[in-house]
Amino acid sequence: MDADYTDYEYLPECKDGCGALHDWMPSNEAAHAVCHNHEKQTGHTWRVQQRMREDRR
């Protein structure tokens, strides 16, 4: 699925104090990849927040 056609954007976040790991991203898979890389490097836990894209509201 092309990310430009989804209604949501995703924010990868560290739950152990680092904060947002990237700006809002159009792809859930890409946001998860950022989080997994951060976890491998630091051992920190993470989450991906989801919101409706501004242009779809």
Protein Blocks (a to p, Z undefined) as FASTA:
>chain_A
ZZklpcbdcddddfehnapabdcdfbfklmmmmmmmmmmmnopacdddddddfklZZ
